[in-house]
Amino acid sequence: MGATYLAFVGTLNREAPYFQGARGNGLAVFSFDEETLAINKLAEAPEIENPTFLSVNAAGTHVYANSEIFGWKEGLVTAFRFDRAAGRLDYINMQPSLGSITAHNTVSSDGSKLLVANYGMGEGGPDRSVVVYGIRADGGLTPPIGSIAQRGTGPDASRQERSHAHSVTQLLSGNLAVVADLGTDTLTTYRLDADGALTEVAKTGTAAGAGPRHVALHPNGRLLFLMNELNSTVASFGLDPQTGVLTPIDEQPAVPAQARASNHCADIQISPDGRFLYGSNRGHDSISVFAVDGETGTLSTVGFFPCGGATPRNLALTPSGRHVFSANQNADRISIFARDAETGTLTDTGKAIEIGTPMCVKFSVE
């Protein structure tokens, strides 16, 4: 028998000039039966604006959603409690993000903190790149307890005119986190102290104009994989889990050569066994699959699979690794793929969650 999972989905419900429509209804929770592929909506919170990225605690009882609002000098981060028995998302509290275009967040491995990355546009306001919050006993967020601001530019004048922190990812060692900065072509490692303070300990440059966006960590703790938005590549790095120092290993195109000029990469995920990477391609509208050599960190292209819609912004693997969800933003559809654990290949099941402008999917065991 297959497991049943909770799928938490954020959708766009407020227009922004760099998105193509806002047809969503805020935050929603679905159950997904991995054996029958049955999907049921359990709860919804339409009152939250533009939850473009979210994280869920390990127990699946609390959700932390960013509100990305164009024109605001600060976004918002909102905490919800999910009551499974009542089928309800209950608002707890919200905090300002201390920066604009709030793009990414992650719950710390010990469940005590939330780390948030602000992409940042224009000037003014607090303009912090990464912000740390404490998580209270009731699941709510404390005011910010730590933050840093990154500075710099890249060679693409239209997209790299300033720092654009696009994600913050805690390393498996626990007290280190890596920030991917699309604007400066850097991966910066910070030590995360118990009090929330962030201290830079290492910085690694990527290819000029690459536009680092999201990262995935190998289960062995010694490899890191990067999705580059602007030059449509996937890169691998050796990772020293004690120091956070990254060493470049390999780089592969994320789409066929003829598609690179009109493509912008988005998300990257790794299979639970660490053997395969999955990346989303907006423009080519595909999911790229790579085989991973867990010893050397080198990558081999398995193939490119249609995403089942348009503009796949976010990917999510079920905890078992049997299925991949693709949040196809401009198709109003989250397509569901069966994954072959031996070959890494994907097969469209024909099943989907039909939902307006899906932006992010996160799983929890029900």
Secondary structure, 3 states (H helix, E strand, C coil): CCCEEEEEEEECCCCCCCCCCCCCCCEEEEEEECCCCCEEEEEEECCCCCEEEEEECCCCCEEEEEECCCCCCCCEEEEEEEECCCCEEEEEEEEECCCCCEEEEEECCCCCEEEEEECCCCCCCCCCCEEEEEECCCCCEEEEEEEECCCCCCCCCCCCCCCCEEEEEECCCCCEEEEEECCCCEEEEEEECCCCCEEEEEEEECCCCCCEEEEEECCCCCEEEEEECCCCEEEEEEECCCCCCEEEEEEEECCCHHHHHHCEEEEEEECCCCCEEEEEEECCCEEEEEEECCCCCCEEEEEEEECCCCCEEEEEECCCCCEEEEEEHHHCEEEEEEECCCCCCEEEEEEEEECCCEEEEEEEEC
